[in-house]
Amino acid sequence: MLSEIPINLQMVNKKDLDKEIMRAAMIAELDAVNLYESMASLTDSEDLKVILLDVAKEEKVHVAMFQTVLMEVDREYLKIMADYALGKGSM
């Protein structure tokens, strides 16, 4: 599990800092999705499974939120995402 930021943010160029923070946040959220979905697959309790999968879904919403803002500030990433979505990966 992610417990530390995977990059030394103090070494990042100031103009890129917000982009790196958002990427690190997305990694943390995806890590949480994996954790909750894995735990849901292990439990026999349907009540707990429902809760864990609901929390995992919320984490996915957080990923989407960070990704949306990242695309607003990282034009190259936006172009790649748009090209990929339009061409289904045939770049």
SULHU-V621095 format. One line per field, one symbol per residue. burial: I if it has 24 or more other ideal C-beta (glycine too) atoms within 12 Angstrom, else O. A space follows every 10 residues. Layout:
BEGIN
burial: ???
END
This chain:
BEGIN
burial: OOOOOOOOOO OOOOOOOOII OIIIIIIIII OIIOOIOOOI OOOOOOOOOO OIOOOIOOIO OIIOOIIOOI IOOOOOOOOO OOOOOOOOOO O
END
